[in-house]
Amino acid sequence: MATDVERIIQCIKQGDQDGVQMHLDDYNTEHSQCFFFNVEERERRKFRRNKVREYVPDSDSDRGSDDDEREDSELDLRRRLASALMWFIRMQLQPGVLRVCLRTLRILSRDRQALAPFITDSAILTLARLGGISSQFPEEEEEGEEKEQWGSACSTTSPASSNSEPTACSADSHDRMREVIIETRGVRQREAHRADRIHSMLARGKKDARGERDEEGDEWYDDGEVWRKEAMKTLCNVIYNSQRAQERASALRLLPGLTGKLKDSIRSAAPPSGQFYDLRLLFLLTALRPELRKQLQQARGVSMLTAVLEQCLQVRWVEDHEVAADPRAPPISRDASQRAIEILKILFNITYSVHRQEPDEEDAALYRHLAAVLRHCLLVSCEEEELADELQGHTVNLLSALPLQCLDVLLSVRLGEGSKESGGINMDCVHSLLLFMERKLDRGQKLKEKLTPVLNLLTESCRAHRETRHYLRQQVPNLTQSYTSPFNALLQSSYAAVPVHSCCTFIAQILPPLRDLGLRPEQGDTLKNKLVRLMTHVDTDLKHCAAELLFVLCKENVGRFVKYTGYGNAAGLLAARGLLSGRGPSSQPQYSSDSDSDTEEYRQAKDKINLVTGRVEEQQPDPMEGMTEEEKEAEAVRLISMFNRLSRRKIIQPMGVTADGRLAPLCGQQRNNSLEEEEEEQEADFEDELD
């Protein structure tokens, strides 16, 4: 049975806290999983009407007017209920009543068309105050319309009223309450239908990853903590769904109060249970308001958020840029993982452009400190595999935003028991990036978003560090599998001495020695095959990043690059760099001298390899076998004539490689004229021969 919303509004007007709590409990249970209200149905109906434009309905019932009126009536009820509740929560309510009211407001705030009561200054400040955020904008300075709307519309309800007769409101209070509820009908035309720009990382209608677990566990917390979390959830929904609310939140200076609350949590022994929603709100504000990103960065937000991240992950330092690694430490909890992810997203919002800048000494030290914490994020384990993967993904995004010269701390950690190494350098971080990249390649979803940052990171590390380049070319044991052998600890602590057997798998080399020359470079399931396939991907940025990584692993040597990938796959990068002629710039000074890595199989088949496809092709029959020299010459002339005709009609454009290794049109106007004359002479010669 549907909840009577009008009855709830009447209980609010009468100050009946018991009645409000009882009816709102039913309303919340009924709509707890409702995220769109009537928006989806309205869009489907609109689509059906637009799809058949020539159909003329025979009656008013065919027009769907009754459905529209019913939807408008339900929408109006939701707006009135939201307006009444926003007025009601400003009174002195019992904790349980306030909690259920805020939970209803959270449900109503999911509907974009019912946001008019939420986007006034008073509503935003009320929710912020209940969420524990102090605003520097005093409520007394609000405009007259809002002050009248949120004035003393009803006498204060005593907490004891729940056990006695409900406290009645005066007639004047009832009139004011009626004005508050009806006011939304005029506001909705101005505010509720605004089209909002939403950050790409935010998906409309996506359920909170935390689910309803918090609601189930709310009873274990004190009521103050519960309603603070509900108020923050409501405020997050409002900011997310309304551009007007975003603008007002910026003008009301909520950011300083929010950052002050986070600073207080750093000084406390343990962060409050609702810190996730403080971080979520801060992420929304920095994602949707550019001026707030700059304001947070100037207020030393990077340093503050790094400290919150350290507290969240319980970081312990060994040296200035080295976090203590404890293999016996328990995995990061679900709550801590989610808070760390939100912190990484906020940090990315305020640092995504710093890699283009030259940091001063103070900023460089700050970013190096952050990079050391991010290295810990790459290596730490979480209770849930999905959260661990998401944590690594946001860590990679943030690392790609930091200045390259500040990422040296990723490899400067001392070797420990079980560390991956190359040339005496710790490769644990590179190994983690390699595993992450391979997982994303295997999943094949959102490749550009997921792969571009990690490809760029590995490329720059290979370009700057010989040890990284060597590590990615060699065969690396994959110790992330679950071992059942009793020698598991020995395998993880000393993988170099372990022979290949059934309980130990190996990550495919990116550039293994060429042996099977009968397959194209893009054919197969090795890591190299997957990266070569990306070199012809439809997305330009993605294919360039994949090609760049392979090119750097080949020490930017054109011949070696073509050898491993085939000229057809390599042509895009070579054309962009002006290397199509094969005569590129001299070898880069950061690379060591070339060594002979050709296998015996490659040496034997080298002359038979098709450089375009990168493999040994089957012997094909000669198409000119049995033709005389005159017939061969005539066929060649005919082909030239056909190409010239296609070129003049601009169906194709013959290109050539210039002296600087770039593509340029092969034929100019003068050459076209000469070719036309030659073609006319050749056609005349053919006619003479036929005669």
Secondary structure by P-SEA (a helix, b strand, c coil): ccccaaaaaaaaaacaaaaaaaaaaaaaaacccccccaaaaaaaaaaaaaaccccccccccccaaaaaaaaaaaaaaaaaaaaaaaaaaaccccaaaaaaaaaaaaaaacccccccccccaaaaaaaaaaaccccccccccccaaaaaaaccccccccccccccccccccaaaaaaaaaaaaaaaaaaaccccbbbbbccccccccccccccccccccccccaaaaaaaaaaaaaaaaaaccaaaaaaaaaacaaaaaaaaaaaaaaccccccaaaaaaaaaaaaaaccaaaaaaaaaaaaaaaaaaaaaaaaccccccccccccccccccccaaaaaaaaaaaaaaaaaccccccccccaaaaaaaaaaaaaaaaaaccccccaaaaaaaaaaaaaaaaacccccccccccccccccccccccccaaaaaaaaaaaaaaaaaccccccccaaaaaaaaaaaaccaaaaaaaacccccccccccccaaaaaaacccccccccccccccccccccccccccccccccaaaaaaaacccccaaaaaaaaaaaaaaacccaaaaaaacccccaaaaaaaaccccccccccccccccccccccaaaaaacccccccccccccccccccccccaaaaaaaaaaaaaaaaaaaaaccbbbbbbcccccccccccaaaaaaaaaaaaaaaaaaaaaac
